[in-house]
Amino acid sequence: MARTYPIERAATPIERAATARAFPFRAVPVYAGAAVAAGAVVLLAVLRFGGAVRPEIPGLPTAGPVTAWGLPLARFCYDLCAVGCVGTLTAALLAPAAAPESAACRRAAGRWALGWALFTALSYVLTLSNLIPLPVGDLLAAPDLLEFGTSIPQTQALLVVLAATVVAAARLPAGIRLGAAVFGLLPPAYVGHAASAGDHDIAVSALMSHLVPVSVWIGGLAAVLIHFRRSDHLAVVLPRFSTLALCCFAAVAVSGVAGAWVRLSAPSDLWRSDYGLLLLAKVAVLAILGLFGRRHRRRTVVGVADRTVRRTFVRLAAGEVAVMVAAIGLAVGLSRTPPPPGSGGGHGQLALEYALAPFTPGALITEVRLDPTVLLLLALPAAAYVVGARRAAPWPAGHALAWHAGLALAAWALLGGAGSYSRAMLPAQALQHTVLTVVAPLLLSLGAPLTLAARAFRRDRTGPRLLARPVLLAAAYPVSFLLLYGTPWLPWSLSGYAPHLVTELLFLGIGFLVFRVVAAVDPLPGPVPWADRARLLGVVTAVHLALGAFLLLGPPVAADWLSLVAPPGAPGVLAGQRLAGAVSMLLPLPALALLAVRMRPVPAREGR
């Protein structure tokens, strides 16, 4: 039975006037000021409760009260502006492109970005004052000390954020600005409590996968409330944002649990430490926001075009935003509260930033490291495919099986034993890299995701023509491997969590683009001759044969790093490289051979 949707009705002038009375435009500064004041009060209370501001000890240098109280307040304003920038750009993309409110959101996002830049610069000065430590006045009187911040990780991260805010404020497409703003949220994840947690990679991942959905959720709702509450496009924007907010709620819950698991050494820390009690307070706030969201989905999302329902939405959203701003104050105070003793530092593997069990072949199956960022990145396409398959029913089961098998293989390569040992052993890195570059992308391309999107959303989803040119892909594929193994890229990617994850996701994307053209299951911008597809497949095969030969016969690769972090039971550097060469050469061949058989130039199949 076909699914039906309510017919959208534009709000009448009388309804818009009623909504304006429920939440008049001139009241926006009042409501906003009250919400910010509530957040600031919560922050100050948390600082006092958590002992983040301690009395000065005679004889020891101190940054003074201006820094002690000004730094968390500046960070609170910093977070508000960051959330406002990300959320407003998100609302601009959710609205119809021609809507005047979309342009208003883009302009407002520029102002949020400028405020974000201002408080980033202020945080730079206060953070440096706190780290040296030296009162702010003395610090400003010594320009050489201000330059010293370029060599400290905490202030280096703020300089990266400052550069991101410049892009977010520029006159660029909203998608590019949103990407820059989201990137600007991430650098502080490396220098907070996550940097001192025992499982540094999971702590950093949890914080990154927490900051982004929180910003989209809170800032997006505030932008919808401010810019669309009297708009005829609210009936279009609100259902879209409601679905996005539900995803953000799930992501915040999962990442919050992961972050708490890393920072607390025992469940009893939740009620025996100030940090744990503040975590419980955050859980309570999340539960309250979940109740707000449930009420929205039941009462306001579907019938928001109605005058009474719209007034309910405005009042309910205003209260929800106030709770969210208070939650930001709670989060900033929590970030200044020390975790309970024994929950951070003391890495089992200082260079690798997490402890590895002794290596055995069985560990490739049994070892698991649940990375919240990877889980969310894989859960989103899995859920989207299920939704699309329902809307496009009937949908071939073979396509769905291939898609989910590809995601499952990618999950094993990133979260299982291969992912755990990939930064410490070249054979595990070769196994992970081959699965993510060949096997998983081939299965994903056989899932025909763009065809599914075209049917489910009745839009042209062929993708940019440039990304489907066999000549370009035939050049990009070998060049990417040449750069990875012929430059310092490989040891750099192995030395850190974020570089390694970005590298593997990049090669997963390159592999998908290549095998989408070779398999020719999804629609392409233009017909690709069989000969061009065969040549591209030949290039892929030659690259893996050459890579295997290089690792088998060539000089050691990333030997210094691998010698430093190798776990007990791992083969030597040279023996491990030879094994990695065999994996890189032999593992892709069965998949490539099956694909070559499938794409034979049989007229009956070629015409499909």
LINVEN-V675520 format. One record per residue. N is the residue number from 1. SS is DSSP state (alpha for helix, beta for strand, coil for the rest). PSI is psi in degrees with one decimal (999 if undefined). OMEGA is omega in radians with two decimals (999 if undefined). Layout:
<<N:SS:PSI:OMEGA> <N:SS:PSI:OMEGA>>
This chain:
<<1:coil:129.4:-3.08> <2:coil:142.2:3.13> <3:coil:136.9:3.14> <4:coil:152.1:-3.12> <5:coil:145.9:3.12> <6:coil:143.7:3.13> <7:coil:128.7:-3.13> <8:coil:135.6:3.12> <9:coil:128.8:3.13> <10:coil:142.0:3.12> <11:coil:138.9:3.11> <12:coil:163.4:3.09> <13:alpha:-36.4:3.13> <14:alpha:-41.6:3.13> <15:alpha:-40.6:3.12> <16:alpha:-36.8:3.10> <17:alpha:-37.7:3.11> <18:alpha:-40.4:3.10> <19:alpha:-39.9:3.13> <20:alpha:-35.7:3.09> <21:alpha:-33.4:3.13> <22:alpha:-32.6:-3.12> <23:coil:73.1:-3.02> <24:coil:153.4:-3.09> <25:alpha:-39.4:-3.11> <26:alpha:-14.5:3.11> <27:alpha:-7.6:-3.11> <28:alpha:-50.1:3.12> <29:alpha:-35.9:-3.12> <30:alpha:-50.0:3.13> <31:alpha:-43.1:-3.14> <32:alpha:-44.2:3.11> <33:alpha:-40.4:3.12> <34:alpha:-40.7:3.13> <35:alpha:-43.4:3.13> <36:alpha:-41.2:3.11> <37:alpha:-40.7:3.11> <38:alpha:-42.2:3.10> <39:alpha:-40.2:3.13> <40:alpha:-40.3:3.11> <41:alpha:-43.1:3.11> <42:alpha:-41.9:3.13> <43:alpha:-48.9:-3.11> <44:alpha:-38.2:3.11> <45:alpha:-40.0:3.13> <46:alpha:-40.0:3.11> <47:alpha:-41.4:3.12> <48:alpha:-42.2:-3.10> <49:alpha:-43.3:-3.06> <50:alpha:-4.5:3.12> <51:coil:26.9:-3.13> <52:coil:-29.7:3.10> <53:coil:108.8:-3.07> <54:coil:153.4:3.10> <55:coil:151.8:-3.13> <56:coil:145.6:3.09> <57:coil:120.4:-3.11> <58:coil:136.4:3.10> <59:coil:-14.7:3.13> <60:coil:142.8:3.11> <61:coil:147.8:-3.11> <62:coil:153.7:3.12> <63:coil:-14.8:3.11> <64:coil:166.6:-3.07> <65:alpha:-28.2:3.13> <66:alpha:-43.7:3.11> <67:alpha:-41.9:-3.08> <68:alpha:-42.7:3.14> <69:alpha:-28.6:-3.09> <70:alpha:-32.8:-3.10> <71:alpha:-50.3:3.10> <72:alpha:-34.1:3.10> <73:alpha:-40.3:3.08> <74:alpha:-38.7:3.12> <75:alpha:-33.9:3.07> <76:alpha:-47.6:3.10> <77:alpha:-36.9:3.06> <78:alpha:-48.6:-3.12> <79:alpha:-39.4:3.11> <80:alpha:-45.3:-3.13> <81:alpha:-38.7:3.11> <82:alpha:-45.7:3.11> <83:alpha:-42.9:3.12> <84:alpha:-41.2:-3.13> <85:alpha:-50.2:-3.12> <86:alpha:-46.4:-3.10> <87:alpha:-37.8:-3.13> <88:alpha:-38.6:3.06> <89:alpha:-35.5:3.06> <90:alpha:-44.8:3.11> <91:alpha:-35.9:3.11> <92:alpha:-36.1:-3.14> <93:alpha:-26.6:3.12> <94:alpha:-26.4:-3.10> <95:coil:156.1:3.01> <96:coil:142.3:-3.01> <97:coil:-34.0:-3.08> <98:coil:-1.6:-3.09> <99:coil:134.2:3.10> <100:alpha:-28.4:3.12> <101:alpha:-30.4:3.09> <102:alpha:-43.7:3.09> <103:alpha:-38.4:3.11> <104:alpha:-37.8:3.10> <105:alpha:-40.5:3.14> <106:alpha:-39.7:3.10> <107:alpha:-43.2:3.13> <108:alpha:-35.8:3.11> <109:alpha:-34.9:3.07> <110:alpha:-40.4:3.11> <111:alpha:-40.4:3.06> <112:alpha:-41.2:-3.13> <113:alpha:-38.1:3.10> <114:alpha:-41.5:3.06> <115:alpha:-39.0:3.08> <116:alpha:-44.2:3.12> <117:alpha:-41.9:3.14> <118:alpha:-48.2:-3.10> <119:alpha:-22.2:3.00> <120:alpha:-44.7:3.10> <121:alpha:-41.4:3.11> <122:alpha:-40.6:3.12> <123:alpha:-33.6:3.09> <124:alpha:-49.1:-3.11> <125:alpha:-46.3:-3.09> <126:alpha:-37.0:3.11> <127:alpha:-42.9:3.10> <128:alpha:-40.3:3.09> <129:alpha:-37.7:-3.11> <130:alpha:-33.4:-3.06> <131:alpha:-30.4:-3.01> <132:alpha:-46.9:-0.30> <133:coil:150.4:-3.08> <134:coil:136.3:3.11> <135:coil:151.5:-3.06> <136:alpha:-42.4:-3.13> <137:alpha:-44.4:3.12> <138:alpha:-34.9:-3.14> <139:alpha:-44.1:3.14> <140:alpha:-23.6:3.12> <141:coil:-6.0:-3.13> <142:coil:88.7:-3.11> <143:alpha:-30.0:3.13> <144:alpha:-34.9:3.12> <145:alpha:-32.7:3.08> <146:alpha:-37.9:3.09> <147:alpha:-21.9:3.13> <148:alpha:-23.1:3.13> <149:alpha:-19.1:3.12> <150:alpha:-8.0:3.14> <151:alpha:5.1:-3.13> <152:coil:131.4:-3.07> <153:alpha:-41.7:-3.09> <154:alpha:-43.3:-3.13> <155:alpha:-27.7:3.01> <156:alpha:-41.5:3.12> <157:alpha:-38.6:3.13> <158:alpha:-33.4:3.08> <159:alpha:-37.4:3.07> <160:alpha:-41.8:3.10> <161:alpha:-41.2:3.14> <162:alpha:-41.1:3.10> <163:alpha:-38.3:3.12> <164:alpha:-36.5:3.14> <165:alpha:-31.1:3.10> <166:alpha:-43.2:3.10> <167:alpha:-40.6:-3.13> <168:alpha:-27.1:-3.13> <169:alpha:-9.1:-3.04> <170:coil:164.3:3.10> <171:coil:78.5:-3.12> <172:coil:167.4:3.05> <173:coil:147.1:-3.05> <174:alpha:-34.2:3.13> <175:alpha:-41.7:3.11> <176:alpha:-43.1:3.13> <177:alpha:-39.6:3.11> <178:alpha:-41.3:3.09> <179:alpha:-42.6:3.11> <180:alpha:-40.2:-3.14> <181:alpha:-42.2:3.10> <182:alpha:-41.5:3.08> <183:alpha:-37.3:3.14> <184:alpha:-19.0:3.10> <185:alpha:-21.6:-2.88> <186:alpha:-37.9:-3.05> <187:alpha:-40.0:3.13> <188:alpha:-14.8:3.13> <189:alpha:-23.3:-3.09> <190:alpha:-8.0:-3.00> <191:coil:7.8:3.11> <192:coil:-146.2:3.10> <193:alpha:-27.7:-3.13> <194:alpha:-30.7:-3.11> <195:alpha:-21.3:-3.11> <196:alpha:1.5:-3.13> <197:beta:151.0:-3.13> <198:coil:-44.8:3.08> <199:coil:79.0:-3.00> <200:alpha:-40.4:-3.08> <201:alpha:-43.7:3.14> <202:alpha:-37.7:3.12> <203:alpha:-45.1:3.11> <204:alpha:-43.3:3.13> <205:alpha:-44.1:-3.14> <206:alpha:-40.6:-3.12> <207:alpha:-41.3:3.12> <208:alpha:-43.8:-3.12> <209:alpha:-3.3:3.04> <210:alpha:-44.0:-3.05> <211:alpha:-43.0:-3.05> <212:alpha:-54.0:3.14> <213:alpha:-33.4:3.09> <214:alpha:-44.1:-3.11> <215:alpha:-43.0:3.12> <216:alpha:-42.5:-3.07> <217:alpha:-55.8:-3.06> <218:alpha:-51.6:-3.12> <219:alpha:-36.2:3.13> <220:alpha:-44.0:3.13> <221:alpha:-42.7:3.12> <222:alpha:-40.2:3.14> <223:alpha:-41.1:3.09> <224:alpha:-41.9:-3.14> <225:alpha:-43.2:-3.06> <226:alpha:-44.5:-2.96> <227:alpha:-19.1:-3.02> <228:alpha:1.5:-3.02> <229:coil:-27.2:3.12> <230:coil:14.9:-3.05> <231:coil:148.2:3.02> <232:coil:-17.7:-3.12> <233:coil:1.0:3.14> <234:alpha:-36.0:3.14> <235:alpha:-19.8:3.08> <236:alpha:-44.0:-3.03> <237:alpha:-40.6:-3.02> <238:alpha:-46.8:3.09> <239:alpha:-38.4:3.10> <240:alpha:-45.8:-3.13> <241:alpha:-33.2:3.14> <242:alpha:-42.7:3.09> <243:alpha:-43.4:3.12> <244:alpha:-40.1:-3.13> <245:alpha:-36.4:3.10> <246:alpha:-42.5:3.08> <247:alpha:-41.1:3.13> <248:alpha:-40.0:3.12> <249:alpha:-45.6:3.13> <250:alpha:-41.8:-3.13> <251:alpha:-40.2:3.13> <252:alpha:-41.2:-3.13> <253:alpha:-46.8:-3.11> <254:alpha:-47.8:-3.11> <255:alpha:-33.2:3.10> <256:alpha:-40.8:3.09> <257:alpha:-43.2:3.14> <258:alpha:-43.7:3.13> <259:alpha:-40.2:3.12> <260:alpha:-37.5:-3.14> <261:alpha:-36.5:-3.13> <262:alpha:-38.5:-2.99> <263:alpha:-20.6:-3.12> <264:coil:132.5:-3.12> <265:coil:-20.2:-3.14> <266:coil:152.5:3.11> <267:coil:-30.3:-3.12> <268:coil:-18.6:3.08> <269:alpha:-20.3:-3.14> <270:alpha:-35.6:-3.12> <271:alpha:-1.5:-3.14> <272:alpha:1.1:3.14> <273:coil:153.2:3.09> <274:alpha:-39.0:3.14> <275:alpha:-44.2:3.13> <276:alpha:-39.1:3.11> <277:alpha:-38.4:3.09> <278:alpha:-34.0:3.04> <279:alpha:-41.6:3.10> <280:alpha:-36.0:3.08> <281:alpha:-40.0:3.08> <282:alpha:-37.7:3.09> <283:alpha:-41.8:3.13> <284:alpha:-41.5:3.11> <285:alpha:-40.7:3.11> <286:alpha:-38.2:3.10> <287:alpha:-40.1:3.10> <288:alpha:-43.8:3.12> <289:alpha:-32.7:3.05> <290:alpha:-37.9:3.08> <291:alpha:-39.0:3.05> <292:alpha:-48.2:-3.12> <293:alpha:-39.6:3.11> <294:alpha:-40.9:3.13> <295:alpha:-38.8:3.08> <296:alpha:-49.2:-3.05> <297:alpha:-29.2:-3.12> <298:alpha:-29.8:-2.96> <299:alpha:-30.7:-2.94> <300:alpha:-26.3:-2.99> <301:coil:-46.9:-3.04> <302:coil:-44.4:-3.02> <303:coil:31.9:-3.03> <304:coil:-18.3:3.10> <305:coil:-21.7:3.11> <306:coil:142.8:-3.05> <307:alpha:-47.2:-3.10> <308:alpha:-42.0:-3.13> <309:alpha:-38.5:3.14> <310:alpha:-41.3:3.10> <311:alpha:-38.5:3.09> <312:alpha:-42.5:3.13> <313:alpha:-45.5:-3.08> <314:alpha:-46.3:-3.12> <315:alpha:-41.7:-3.14> <316:alpha:-42.0:3.14> <317:alpha:-36.7:3.11> <318:alpha:-43.5:3.08> <319:alpha:-38.4:3.14> <320:alpha:-41.5:3.13> <321:alpha:-38.6:3.11> <322:alpha:-43.2:3.09> <323:alpha:-38.7:3.14> <324:alpha:-40.9:3.12> <325:alpha:-39.2:3.05> <326:alpha:-36.3:3.10> <327:alpha:-34.9:3.08> <328:alpha:-43.5:3.08> <329:alpha:-40.7:3.10> <330:alpha:-41.9:-3.12> <331:alpha:-41.2:3.12> <332:alpha:-42.9:3.09> <333:alpha:-38.2:3.11> <334:alpha:-37.3:3.13> <335:alpha:-20.9:3.10> <336:coil:-1.9:-3.12> <337:coil:127.5:-3.12> <338:coil:137.2:3.05> <339:coil:163.9:-3.14> <340:coil:150.6:-3.12> <341:coil:141.6:3.10> <342:coil:-1.0:-3.10> <343:coil:-11.7:-3.12> <344:beta:174.1:-3.09> <345:coil:-166.6:3.07> <346:coil:46.2:3.14> <347:coil:136.4:3.06> <348:coil:-27.7:3.11> <349:coil:96.5:-2.98> <350:coil:-43.5:-3.10> <351:coil:-41.9:-3.10> <352:coil:-20.2:3.08> <353:coil:6.1:2.97> <354:coil:157.4:-3.07> <355:coil:139.3:3.10> <356:coil:136.2:3.04> <357:coil:156.2:3.07> <358:coil:141.1:-3.04> <359:coil:134.3:2.93> <360:coil:155.5:3.09> <361:coil:-34.8:3.13> <362:coil:-23.0:3.13> <363:alpha:-23.1:3.08> <364:alpha:-21.6:3.12> <365:alpha:-41.6:-2.99> <366:alpha:-27.7:-3.08> <367:coil:133.5:-3.13> <368:coil:134.7:3.00> <369:coil:106.4:-3.05> <370:coil:103.8:-3.12> <371:coil:116.0:-3.09> <372:alpha:-39.6:-3.13> <373:alpha:-45.8:3.14> <374:alpha:-42.3:3.12> <375:alpha:-44.5:-3.13> <376:alpha:-39.4:3.14> <377:alpha:-31.4:3.12> <378:alpha:-29.6:-3.14> <379:alpha:-35.0:-3.12> <380:alpha:-51.6:3.11> <381:alpha:-30.6:3.09> <382:alpha:-47.1:3.14> <383:alpha:-40.7:3.14> <384:alpha:-36.6:3.14> <385:alpha:-40.5:3.13> <386:alpha:-44.7:3.12> <387:alpha:-44.9:3.13> <388:alpha:-39.2:3.13> <389:alpha:-35.0:3.10> <390:alpha:-39.9:-3.13> <391:alpha:-28.2:-3.11> <392:coil:12.6:-3.09> <393:coil:141.3:0.01> <394:coil:142.2:-3.14> <395:coil:134.4:-3.06> <396:coil:131.6:-3.14> <397:alpha:-30.0:3.13> <398:alpha:-39.9:3.09> <399:alpha:-45.1:-3.13> <400:alpha:-40.7:3.13> <401:alpha:-43.0:3.13> <402:alpha:-43.5:-3.12> <403:alpha:-50.2:-3.09> <404:alpha:-29.7:3.03> <405:alpha:-39.7:3.08> <406:alpha:-42.6:3.10> <407:alpha:-38.4:3.13> <408:alpha:-41.4:3.10> <409:alpha:-41.3:3.09> <410:alpha:-38.9:3.11> <411:alpha:-42.1:3.11> <412:alpha:-41.5:-3.11> <413:alpha:-30.5:-3.09> <414:alpha:-30.4:-3.04> <415:alpha:-19.0:-3.09> <416:coil:-156.9:-3.07> <417:alpha:-38.7:3.12> <418:alpha:-41.5:3.11> <419:alpha:-36.7:-3.12> <420:alpha:-41.8:-3.06> <421:alpha:-1.9:-3.00> <422:coil:-27.8:3.14> <423:coil:-5.1:-3.07> <424:coil:-14.1:-3.09> <425:coil:128.8:-3.13> <426:alpha:-35.8:3.07> <427:alpha:-41.4:3.11> <428:alpha:-37.6:3.09> <429:alpha:-41.2:3.12> <430:alpha:-39.6:3.10> <431:alpha:-48.3:3.12> <432:alpha:-44.5:-3.06> <433:alpha:-39.3:3.14> <434:alpha:-42.0:3.12> <435:alpha:-43.0:-3.08> <436:alpha:-20.2:-3.10> <437:alpha:-26.6:-3.05> <438:alpha:-62.6:-2.93> <439:alpha:-53.3:-3.13> <440:alpha:-45.7:3.10> <441:alpha:-34.6:3.11> <442:alpha:-44.9:3.11> <443:alpha:-40.3:3.12> <444:alpha:-40.2:3.12> <445:alpha:-33.4:3.08> <446:alpha:-15.7:3.06> <447:coil:-7.7:3.09> <448:coil:55.2:-3.08> <449:alpha:-32.3:-3.12> <450:alpha:-34.2:3.02> <451:alpha:-41.7:3.10> <452:alpha:-43.7:3.12> <453:alpha:-38.2:-3.14> <454:alpha:-39.7:3.14> <455:alpha:-41.7:-3.04> <456:alpha:-36.5:-3.06> <457:alpha:2.0:3.08> <458:coil:46.1:3.12> <459:coil:161.5:3.09> <460:coil:114.7:-3.09> <461:coil:35.3:-3.10> <462:coil:-25.1:3.13> <463:coil:168.2:-3.14> <464:coil:139.7:-3.13> <465:alpha:-34.5:-3.08> <466:alpha:-35.5:-3.08> <467:alpha:-2.6:-3.14> <468:alpha:12.6:-3.14> <469:coil:119.0:-3.13> <470:alpha:-36.1:-3.12> <471:alpha:-44.5:3.14> <472:alpha:-44.2:-3.14> <473:alpha:-37.0:3.12> <474:alpha:-24.5:3.06> <475:alpha:-40.1:-3.07> <476:alpha:-36.3:-3.07> <477:alpha:-54.8:3.13> <478:alpha:-33.7:3.14> <479:alpha:-39.2:3.14> <480:alpha:-40.9:3.10> <481:alpha:-38.2:3.12> <482:alpha:-41.9:3.13> <483:alpha:-38.6:-3.09> <484:alpha:-46.5:-3.03> <485:alpha:-13.0:-3.11> <486:alpha:-0.9:3.13> <487:coil:176.9:3.09> <488:coil:7.0:-3.11> <489:alpha:-44.7:-3.06> <490:alpha:-53.2:3.12> <491:alpha:-32.5:3.09> <492:alpha:-42.8:-3.12> <493:alpha:-31.1:3.13> <494:alpha:-20.1:-3.00> <495:coil:-10.0:-3.10> <496:coil:153.2:-3.12> <497:alpha:-53.8:-3.07> <498:alpha:-46.1:3.11> <499:alpha:-37.2:-3.13> <500:alpha:-44.3:-3.13> <501:alpha:-44.1:3.13> <502:alpha:-40.9:3.13> <503:alpha:-47.2:-3.10> <504:alpha:-38.8:3.10> <505:alpha:-34.8:3.08> <506:alpha:-45.5:3.14> <507:alpha:-31.2:3.03> <508:alpha:-42.4:3.10> <509:alpha:-42.1:3.11> <510:alpha:-43.3:3.12> <511:alpha:-39.4:3.12> <512:alpha:-42.4:3.12> <513:alpha:-40.9:-3.12> <514:alpha:-51.0:-3.05> <515:alpha:-19.9:3.01> <516:alpha:-39.2:3.10> <517:alpha:-43.2:-3.09> <518:alpha:-45.1:-3.11> <519:alpha:-30.5:3.09> <520:coil:40.3:3.07> <521:coil:-40.6:3.12> <522:coil:156.0:3.07> <523:coil:139.4:3.11> <524:coil:158.3:3.12> <525:coil:-26.2:3.11> <526:coil:161.9:3.13> <527:coil:136.3:3.10> <528:coil:117.6:-3.13> <529:coil:150.6:3.14> <530:alpha:-37.8:-3.11> <531:alpha:-39.5:3.12> <532:alpha:-39.9:3.11> <533:alpha:-39.8:3.12> <534:alpha:-40.6:3.11> <535:alpha:-39.7:3.11> <536:alpha:-41.3:3.07> <537:alpha:-38.4:3.09> <538:alpha:-38.6:3.10> <539:alpha:-44.5:3.14> <540:alpha:-45.5:3.13> <541:alpha:-44.3:-3.13> <542:alpha:-37.3:3.14> <543:alpha:-44.4:-3.10> <544:alpha:-33.1:3.04> <545:alpha:-42.3:3.14> <546:alpha:-39.3:3.11> <547:alpha:-44.2:3.11> <548:alpha:-43.0:3.12> <549:alpha:-39.0:3.12> <550:alpha:-44.4:-3.13> <551:alpha:-30.9:3.12> <552:alpha:-37.5:-2.97> <553:alpha:-16.2:-3.00> <554:coil:-176.9:3.14> <555:coil:164.4:3.13> <556:coil:144.1:-3.12> <557:coil:129.1:3.12> <558:coil:39.0:-3.02> <559:alpha:-39.5:-3.10> <560:alpha:-46.5:-3.13> <561:alpha:-46.5:-3.09> <562:alpha:-33.6:3.07> <563:alpha:-31.9:-3.09> <564:alpha:-37.0:-2.97> <565:alpha:3.0:-3.07> <566:coil:130.7:3.12> <567:coil:163.4:3.04> <568:coil:139.6:-3.14> <569:coil:-9.6:-3.14> <570:coil:146.3:3.07> <571:coil:162.4:3.10> <572:coil:167.3:-3.07> <573:alpha:-47.1:-3.10> <574:alpha:-44.3:3.11> <575:alpha:-38.4:3.10> <576:alpha:-36.6:3.12> <577:alpha:-38.1:3.10> <578:alpha:-41.2:3.09> <579:alpha:-38.9:3.09> <580:alpha:-37.6:3.09> <581:alpha:-41.2:3.11> <582:alpha:-40.7:3.11> <583:alpha:-45.7:-3.12> <584:alpha:-29.5:-3.10> <585:alpha:-40.5:-2.96> <586:alpha:-36.0:-3.04> <587:alpha:-40.5:-3.11> <588:alpha:-19.5:-2.96> <589:alpha:-44.4:3.13> <590:alpha:-43.5:3.14> <591:alpha:-41.7:3.14> <592:alpha:-35.9:3.11> <593:alpha:-43.3:3.11> <594:alpha:-38.9:3.11> <595:alpha:-38.0:3.12> <596:alpha:-39.1:3.10> <597:alpha:-39.6:-3.10> <598:alpha:-32.5:-3.05> <599:coil:22.3:3.07> <600:coil:146.5:-3.07> <601:coil:61.4:3.06> <602:coil:123.9:-3.03> <603:alpha:-39.8:-3.08> <604:alpha:-35.7:3.14> <605:alpha:-34.9:-3.09> <606:alpha:-24.8:-3.12> <607:coil:-6.9:-3.13> <608:coil:999:999>>
